[in-house]
Amino acid sequence: MNASIIRNLTAAPVLAALLATPAAASGFGILVPHRAVYDLSLKEASDRSGIEAMTGRIVYELSGNECDGVSIRYRFVTNITTSEEAYQTDQQTTTFESPNGLEFNFLTKSFVDKQLESTVKGTATRTKDGVKVVLSDPQRRDLELPPAIFISTHLIDIIGAAKDGEQLLKRDVFDGSDEADEVVASTTFIGEGKVVSEPLEGENAESVAMLEGQKTWPVTISYFEKGVGNAAESLPIYEASFLLYDNGISRKLTMRYPDYALTGDLTSLEMLKKVPCDSAQ
């Protein structure tokens, strides 16, 4: 089994993944609770990857509000065929970010052929000095990491930059992925906002119709190892491109790893009920 493929998939930052001060986290109120399904296909693969075919699916669910915080459930399943074998990977992630953007809970379980391969569970807290991480699984560890923001706040920051007409945004992010022991540097490029009402190839027309008339921005987020050379000159460890709406919904996903790339087409979209702050339990 190609260990590098497994490592890349399980280390992928969560899609929505996707601010300068904690106060800006109050912007969580713009995010619409929803469940989106993306069907994955192989865009390209180098000979070094050994990949002959790959399909899969992402199920992304966002819930919460600006008073109680944002929860994200994310499942990323791939079916991989190489010249020597075929196998399935299944990454299941649950995160919660507090409404002030200072606390972050995360749990990721990774399976290969339905057998549990690893579990990473912990909490992270932003402090004046950085990010304090307490891991409870696979083993108890306390970590002190450089200053960073969490994934839902990062998404709010990107949407805010897009609305303000900014084309470039740089943030350091902690997402709890891989072994949850690193902060990554991110660079986001934002294109001109436009209305894309017609379904693109591979997309479900009914799902796209739910977004009709709304402006969307083409976004590319590149993630780099923090502190390894100049991010502007180094190659990203992972890159995601997609169309982003100002309510947090995205479509037409491309995920690029060092040796291969996947595309994700929006095939199902369900708007979930938003619990108002005054009646949240």
N, C-alpha and C positions, 0 to 999 in steps of 0.2 A: 504494500500500500504506500502511495506517495505521501510521505509525512509532511512535505512542504505544502501540498495542497490543503491538507487538513489544518495545518497551522494558519495558513492564509485565511481560510474560511472562518475559523473560529475566532480569529483576531480582528475580523472586519468590524470597524466601528458601526453601531446601529444606525440605520438609515435616517432618521430624521435629524438624525443626528445633527441633529444633525442642530459675552458682554463685558463690559468693562467694570460695572458695579453691580452688587446684588440687587439694588433697587430696581434695575431694569427688568428683573424677573417678573415683576407685576404684569408684564406683557403677556403672560400665559393666557390671559383672558381672550386673546385673539385666536387661539388654537381651537379648532372645532373637533370634538370627539368623533372618531371615525375608525372604521376597519377597512383596510385596503389590501387587496391581493394582487401580487405581481407574478406573472409566469416568466420564468427565466429560460434563456437559451444561450448557447455558446456563441460569442461574437468572433473570437479569435483565440488561438493558442499557439505558443511557440513549440518547436520540437522538443525543447528542454523540459517542458511541462509534462510530456508524456500523455496528454489528454487527447483522446480521439473524439469523445462526445461528452456533453454535459447538458442536463436539463434540471429544472428545479422550480421552486416556488418560495416566495416571501409572503408571510402574513404579518401585517403591521397594524397594531391597534393602539390608539391613543385615547386616554380618558382623563378626567379631572377638570379642575378649574383654577382660577387665579387665587382663590382663598385656601384651598386644600392642597394644591400642588398637582403635578402631572405624572401619570403612570403610563408606561409604554410596555406593551407585550409584543415580542418580536420573534417570529419563527422563520428560520432560513434552512430550507431543505434542498439538497442537491443530489442528483444521481450522476455518478461519474464513471466513465468507461475509459480505460487505458488499454494499451496493447497487451497487458498481462492480466487485468482483472476488472471487475465492475463492483462498485460499492456505493453506499448511500451515506451522506453526512446529514446531521440534523442538529442545528444549534437553536436552543430555546432560551430566550433572554427576557427577564422582567426587570424593569427599573422604576424607581420613584424619585422625583426631585421635589424638594419642599418649595413652597410658594416664594420664599425669599432667595432661592437659588443657592443656599448655603449647605444643604444636606442632600445626600444622594445614596440610595440603597440599590443594590444590584445583585442579581442571581443569574448565572448562565450555566446551563447544562448542555454538554456536547455529546452526541451519540454517533457511533459509526455502525451501520447495519443494525440499528436498534439496540445496540449495546452501549451502556453509559461509559464514556471514555474519560470525562473530567467534569468537575463541578467547581465553579468559582462563586463565592458568596461573600458579601461584605458591605460595609458602609464607608462613606467618604464625607468629610466635613471640610468646608473652606474656612480657613483661619487667616489672620493677618499675615502669617508667615508662609502659607502655602496650602496644600491639601493633606489632611490627615486621613489615612486609610486604615481601617481595622478589618482584616480578613478573618473569617471564621471557617472557611472551607476553601481549599483542601486542607489547610492547616492554619492555626492561629498565627497571625503576623500583624505587627503594627508598623506602618510605613509613614514616612514624612516625605512628601513629594513637592515639587515646585508649584507655585501658584497656577491655577487653571480654573476654567469654568466647566459646568456639566452640560450634558447633551441637549436638554430641552432649552436651557438658556442660550446655548449656541444657536439653536434653530431660531429663537426669537431675535437674536442679534443679526442673523442673516436676513431675516424678513425686514427688520428695521433698516438695514443698510440698503436693501433693494428698493424700499419705498423712498428712501432719501436720495436715490440716484447714484449711490456709491457703487464702484465697480470692483473694489478690492477690499477684503476684510481678512485680518490675521488674528487668530486667537489660539491660545494653548488650551487643550481640552483633556479632561479625564472622563472616560466612558465605561470603565470597568471591564474592558475586553481583555482577551488573552489571559495573562496571569494577574491583571489588575494592579500592576506594580509600576506603571509608567504614565507619564503625561506626554501627549503627542502635540506637535505643532501643526496648525492647520492654516492653509491659505485658501480663501474662497474667491473665485472670480464670478462676477454677476453680470449677465448680459442685459440688454434692453428689454423692458417689460412689454408684453404684447398679449393679445387674446388669441388663443389657439383652440377654437371651438370644435373643429373637425377631429374625429378620432384618427390617430396615427396608426401606421401598420402594426397589427397585433393587439390593438387596444379594443376594449369592449365599448361599443357605442353608447349603451345606456349609462355606463359609469361616467364616461366623458361628458354626457349631456347634463349630468348633475353639476358640472363646473362651467356650463355655458355662459359666455359673456364676462367671465372673470379674468382679470389680468394675471399672467404668469411670467416668471422670470427664468431664463436658462441659467443654471447654477452649476459650477464645478468646484468641488471641495477636494483638495489634496492634503493628505496627512503625511507628516515627516517625523522621523525619529528626532526627538528634541535634543539639541546640543551636539548633533553630528554634522559638522560643517555648516555651510550656508544653505538654508532651506531653498533659496532661490536657485542654487546650483546643483543640489542633490536630487536624486530621483525619489518620488513619493513611495511610501510603503503600501499605499492604497489610495484610490481616487474614485470619487463618485460624481457623476453628472446626471442632472434631472431637471425637469420643469417644476418650479416651486410656486405655489399659490400663497397669498398672504394669510390664509387660514391654517397653514401647515400641511396641506395635502400636496403630494407630489406625484408626478407621472413621468413616463419615458425615461427610465433609469438605465444608466450604464455604469457597471462596476468594473474597475480596472485594477488588476493585480500585476506583479512583475512579469508573470509568464502567461497570463491569459486574461480575457475580459468576458463579462456576461452582460446581456441586456435583460431588462425587466419591463414587461408591458402590463399596464393596469387592466386587469380582467374582471375585477369586482370592487365596488365601492359602496359601503354602507355608512350612512350618517347615524351616529349614536346619540342618544339623549344626553343633553348637557344638564348636569345638576347645578342649579343656581346656588350661589353662595349662601343665601339666607335659609335654604332648606337642605343644605348638604349635611349628610350624617357623618 
